Amino acid sequence: MRRAVSAQRLSRAAPRQRIQHRRAAMHPGHRSRRTANRGGSLLAPSKEQQSALPGPADRVLILGTGLSMVDTCLSLLLRGHIGEIVAVSRRGLLPAVHKKTSPIVVQDIPLNQSLPEFVRWFRDLVRSTVARGGGWRDVVDGLRPHNQAIWRAWPDASRRQFFRHLKAWRDIHRHRMAPEVSGRLSKATANGQSSTIFGVHFGFCRRGARLRGGSLPLRSP
């Protein structure tokens, strides 16, 4: 498995390489009604779930690479975990690093344009903001008050297109992690303890009292 230390997209495994693990934490993103009230956290288990806590040297798999994964990974490291921590998601993207921002005032938002046209407008806005000494974070934060209006203006076809192609990229730019946290994860990646994989998880099986599972990294595009 090839590793890198990029803070945004850490690693891709070799095509069709199979990864097995003994412990898994699921962090698929925003909680649904079906999962919001379920227990099972590796870090805050009930008394009945104490056996789910990983041992200090266990290899841990985390499904999802958003902020919940970041919190879990950091908590494991702070508890003194020395085993490998592998996070798997379809795109292998990590949240961007947060910095102090000066949100711009956004006017004349193209609510009635197609999604590709909206994306072109957004990129032009970022370029013009950067040219004036700002940054992309100023644009993302400046759009926050308008997110609902933008979403309501899009037809169903544009919403489906957004979910297929853009949501993951939007999430890592909107939901950002602190610089100190990014530095800690980058350090764990550099020393080989932590990695993020571009792939899919294909299931669990029970062996005795333990669950085992596997992940199959996707072929690089």
N, C-alpha and C positions, 0 to 999 in steps of 0.2 A: 504494500500500500504506500503510495507516494504522499508525502506530507509537505505542506508549505505553511508560512506563518502570516499570510494575509489576514487582516482583521475582518474582511468582508466575506470571502469565500475560501475556506481553508484547504479543502482537499477533495480529490476524486480518486476513487480506487480504480484498479485495473478493471477493464470490461468483464462483467459477469463474475467478479470475485465474490465469494460467499463469506459472510461474516457471522459468526456464532457468538452467543452471549448468554450469561446466566441471570442477569438482572436487567430490567427495562423500566423506564419511566416514560409515560406518554404525554407529550405536550403538543397536541395538534393545532393549537391556536386558540381562538375565542371559544369559550365554553358553550356548549349547547345545552338545551333543557335536559337531554338524556344523560349528560355527563356532569352537569354542574353540581349535583348533590352526591356524587359517588366519592368514596374514599379511595385509598390506595397509594397515597403519596409515599415515596421512599424516605422522605425526610421528616414527615410528621404523621406517622402511622398511628392507628388506634392500638390498644393493647393486643387485640387479636392479630394485628398486622406487623408486629415487631419482627417476625421472621423475614419480612420483605426487605428489611434494611440490608443494604449491601455490606459485605465485609470490607475492611480497609484495602484489601488487595484484589477484590473482585473486579472483573471487567464489566462495566455498566454501559448499557445502550440507552440512549434518550431519543425518543421518536418526536421529531420536530426540532427546529433550530431557531425559535423565536425567543422572546424575553423570558418565558417560563423555563426554557432550556438553560438560558444563561443563569437564572436564579438557582436552578437545581445544580448545575455544574459548579457554580461558585460555592454553594453550600457544602457540596461534597469536598471540595478542595479545602475549605475552611475547617471541616471536620477531620482533616488529615488523611483523606483518601489518597492512596498511592497507586491504585490500580488504574487501568486504562479506562477512559471515558470516551465513548463514541456517540456522536449525534448524527442522526440520519434524517434527511428530508429530500424531497424530489428535486430541489434546486441547489441544496447545500449552501444557502444564504444565511449570513448572520446579520443581526441588527447593526445599523450604522452607529458610529460613535457620536454622542451628543456634544455639542459645544454651545456656548452662549450665543444667542441669536438676537437679531433686531428684525422682527417680522415686518414685511412690507405691507403696505395698504394696496390690496388688489382691487382693481376696478375693471369694468367691461369684460367680465368673464364670459366666454363663448358658450353659453348654456345650450344653444340650439344646434351646435355643430356635431359632426360625427366624432366617435372616439379617436380615430387617427388624427383628425384636425385638432381636437382638444389637446392631444399629446404634443403635437407640433407647437401649439400655442404655449403650452407649459414649458417646453424646452427653450423656446425663444425667450420666455420670461426669465428663466434661470440664467441664460447667457447674458441677457441685458443687466440682470441684477449683479452677476459676477463682474461684469465690465464696470459697474459703478462702485466696486469694492465690497459688495455683499457676498452671499453664498447661497447654495441651494437650500440650506436649512431655513433661511429667511423666507424663501418662497413657500416651502412646505408649511411652515408655521403660519404664514400670512393667509394661506388658503383654509386653515382649520375652520374659521367661522362660516365658510361657504360650502363645506363638504356636503351637508345635507341638501342644499339647494342644487348642487351639481348632480348628486345622485338622483334626486327626484326628476331632474330634467332629462336624464338619459332614458331612452326606450329599453325594453327588455333585451333586445339584441345587443345593445352596447353594454349593458350590465353583464351579460353572459361573456362577452368578449373581454371585459375588464377582469372578471374572475379567472378566465383561462390564461390570460397573458400578462396582466399588470398587477394583480393584487399582491403577490409575493414581493414584488419590487417596491410597491407603495408601502407595504407594511414595514420593511426594514428601514425605510427612510423616515417614516412617521414615528415608529416605536423604537427609540434609540436607547443605547446603553451608555452608562457613565464611562468616562475615559479610564478611571481606575479599574473598573471591571474589565474593560477591553484589554488593558495591560496585563491583568492577571490571567485571562484566558489565552492571550498571545504567548505568555510565558509558559503556560502548560502545554500549548501546542508545540512550541519550539523545543521543549525537552522530551516530546514524544508521548506525553501522558494523555493529551486531549486531541481529538480530531473531529472534523465535520465531513460527512460523506454525502455525495450526490447520489441518491439511490432510493430504493423502496424497501419496506419491511414486508416480509411475506408470511409471517405467522409465528405462533407459539405452539409448543407441545409440552406436555407435563411428563416429567421423569421423576417418579417418586414424589417427594414433597416439594419439588422445585419446578418452576417453569423455565423452559429453554426456548429460544427463538432464533431466527436468522434473518439476515438482510442481504439483499442482492443489489449492489451498486449498479447504476445504469451505465450504459455505454456513453462515452463522451460524445456530444453532438459534433 
